[in-house]
Amino acid sequence: VQLVESGGGSVQPAGSLRLSCAASGYTYSYTYSSNCMGWFRQAQGKEREGVATIDTDGSTHYADSVKGRFAISRDNAKNTLDLQMSSLKPEDTAMYYCAAVVAGYCSYLENYAVHYWGQGTQVTVSS
């Protein structure tokens, strides 16, 4: 499985940005739609943390720090995952990673529950 992120960049505080992830390498027996998918981030000098996940039934889970500002969505027909980020703050600055999460761990937002990672895309929020 390969996960490729896009859409990162620099934005001013209170601005918006949309990240996308394209997934490939799935098979007939292991499909994209059967995977919980998520976004994680890692700020410089800090540990990687879960941001949001979306389960196979469309249910979503968010870190408290982004609730009400970020929205995760998926398109199973296109094997894509998006993260719409609004009201961005300087503390949202980080490398953002697309992730495929182990079944049954979708609500955990924990690194140990991830079995595939993308290469990351940088988001910088600064005036």
Disulfide bonds with the S-S distance in Angstrom:
Cys21-Cys98 2.12
Cys36-Cys106 2.00
